[in-house]
């Protein structure tokens, strides 16, 4: 008889651990860079569980390396740092954005022609993990508008005074610009 309460207690502990890792993820998107195999993943994370939820690792089969990063501004300089763990309190919502806390995917291997779903595996301190489908958003190509002038334009004129300028104009030019 004594073994039954012990087994029941162990089973209940397993159930409460399994239900405590309740991560709800919304608006999960991957934004690839148009110039490299890097991408930023953004989403809204919410802890639906009855215990704090600590994310300890991220991985994606489509990427060589997947990391959580934070972007901060200090002394006019933007810096990005790896964040080893992220804890969500009970009921807490955290927004992952390109300019703040976000997921970086390095060496991303995807088909650029179509929008695909890429699973990212969230690993938790409890030992549980959860796979979340992120939608890949097509990288927008950089377009240069025809009405924006380049920073450096070639000079197509002459440095000599054109013949159409009369003697009076030439004298005024010399008086105002070349006074000794």
N, C-alpha and C positions, 0 to 999 in steps of 0.2 A: 504494500500500500504506500509506503514512503517513497518509492521510486516514481510513482505516478505524478505526485505534485512536482517533483524535481524535473521530470520530463516536460510537464506542462509549462513550467517556468522557463525552461530553455526554449521551448517552441514559441512562447510569447515573446521572449527576448529577440528571437530571430525575426518574428513578424514585425516587431516595432522598429528594428534596425532596417529592415527592407522597406518599410513604408516611410521612414524618415527622410530618405533621399528622394524627395519629390520636387524635382526641378521642372518648372514650366518655362518653356522658351517660346518667344513670339518674335515675328519679323526677323527671322534668321537669314541673313544675306552675306554672301561673299562678294567682295569688290576687288577684282583682280586689277593689278597695275598694267597699264598698256605697254610699259617698257620692260618689264621683267617677269619672272616667275614668282613674284611675291603677291600676296593678297591680304586684304584686311577683312575680317569677319565681324559683323555687327549683329546685335540682337538685344532683346529685352529678356532678362533672367528674373525669375520669381521663385522664391522658396515657399512652396505650398505645404511643406512638412511641419512637424511639431517639434523639430530640433534644428539648431543651426546647421547649415550645410556648407562644408568646406570642399572647394574644388582644388585638387592637388595636381592634376595633370590633364593635358589635352592631347589628342592625337587624331590624325586623319590619314587614311591610306593614300589619298591623292597628293599628299605633301611630304616632303622630306623631313620637315620639322614644323611643329605647331606649338605656339607659345602665347601666353596671356601677357599683354603689355599695357603700360600706362604712358600717356603723353602729357608732359607738363611744360609750362612756360616759366623760366627762371632767368632773371636779368636780361630779358629780351631774347633769350635763346630757347628754342623748342628742343626738348630732349625726350627720348623714348627709352623706357626701362622695362626689363622683364619683371613680371610679378609672379613669384613662385607659387603662391596660393591665394585663393579668393574665398572669403567667408560671407555667406548670406545669412543674416539673422532670420528668425522665424517671421514669415510674412514679408520679408524685405524684397524689394525690386531694385535691380541694378541695370542700368542701360549701358550697353557696350556700343561705343560710337567711334568713328574714325579719328576724332580729335581728343579723345579721352581714353578711357579704359577700353581695350579692344583685343581681338585675337589676331595674331599674325600667322600666316601660312607661308613658309619658305619652300621653294622648289615645287610649286604647285603644278601638277600635270593634269590639264583638262583640255577639252575640245573647245576652242575659242568661238567656233561657228554657231554653237547652240547653247542655250541656257540649260544648265544641268543642276542636279541636286547632289551635294557633296556631304557625306556624313562626317561629323566631328564627334569623337568619343570624349565625353566628360568623365573623368575618374575622380572619385570622392574619397575623403579620409576614411570613411566607413568601410572601404574596400569594394563598394558597389560602383557601377559605371552606367552611363546612359548615353546612347547614341542619338544625336540630333541631326536632322536633315537641314542643311543650309542651301538656299537657292543661290546659284552663281548668277550674278548680274553682269551683263556684257560690259567690258571696258569701253568707255567712250573714247573714240579717237580724238586726237588733238587737231583742231581745225584752226587755221590762221585766216582771219578775216582780211578781205582785199582792201578794206578801208583803213587798216592799221599799217602805218608806215614802219619799215624796218628801222632799227636803232641807228644804223650807219647806212647812209645812202651814197652812191658814187656821185662825184662832182662832174657835171658835163659841161661846165662853162669854162671861161678863161679868166686868168688872174689879171690880165691886162685890161686897161680901160677901153670900153667899146668906142668906136669912132663916132657914134651918134651923140655922145656927150660933148657939148660945146666947150669952148675955152673958159667961159664964165663958170660953168659947173666944175670944171677941173680946178680952177683957182680956188673956189669955195671949199672943194674937197681938200686941197693942200693946206688951206688956212685952218680948217677945223680939225683935221686929223694928223697933220704933220707939223705942228708948231714946234719950233726949236727954242 
